Amino acid sequence: MGLITDFWFGFANLCRWFFENTLVPIGHAFDWILFIVGMVLMGWWLVKLKQFGNDNEKDYEGW
């Protein structure tokens, strides 16, 4: 019984170490990557919105 519980506690410690030392830095890197992608997409959206506004204003004749 003691050997089995030692195995599971060791496995739990290994999983905890893996999470703290591997997954957390990977998560931070993905946070920055997604932030940069989001800012690029927002910039692209604003450029397209400005282009659409210019074309739309040229054809606007009012009510």
C-alpha positions in Angstrom: 0.0 0.0 0.0 2.8 2.4 0.8 4.6 1.8 -2.5 1.4 2.6 -4.5 0.8 5.8 -2.6 4.4 6.9 -3.0 4.1 6.3 -6.7 1.0 8.5 -7.0 2.5 11.3 -4.8 5.6 11.2 -7.0 3.5 11.3 -10.1 1.5 14.3 -8.6 4.8 16.1 -7.8 6.0 15.5 -11.4 2.8 16.9 -12.8 3.0 19.9 -10.6 6.6 20.5 -11.6 5.7 20.1 -15.2 2.9 22.6 -14.9 4.9 25.2 -13.0 8.1 25.0 -15.1 6.8 24.2 -18.6 3.2 25.1 -19.1 3.2 28.5 -17.3 6.0 30.0 -19.5 4.3 28.6 -22.6 1.1 30.2 -21.5 2.7 33.5 -21.1 4.3 33.3 -24.5 0.9 32.5 -26.1 -0.6 35.4 -24.2 1.8 37.8 -25.9 1.4 36.2 -29.3 -2.4 36.4 -29.1 -2.1 40.0 -27.9 0.1 41.0 -30.9 -2.2 39.1 -33.3 -5.2 41.0 -31.8 -3.5 44.4 -32.2 -2.6 43.6 -35.8 -6.2 42.5 -36.6 -7.6 45.6 -34.9 -5.2 47.8 -37.0 -6.2 46.0 -40.2 -9.9 46.4 -39.2 -9.4 50.2 -38.7 -7.7 50.5 -42.0 -10.5 48.7 -43.8 -13.1 50.7 -41.9 -11.4 53.9 -43.0 -11.3 52.7 -46.7 -14.9 51.7 -46.5 -15.9 55.1 -45.0 -14.1 57.0 -47.8 -15.7 55.0 -50.6 -19.1 55.2 -48.9 -18.9 59.0 -48.4 -18.1 59.5 -52.1 -21.4 57.8 -53.1 -23.5 59.3 -50.4 -26.3 61.6 -51.8 -28.2 62.2 -48.5 -31.8 61.5 -47.7 
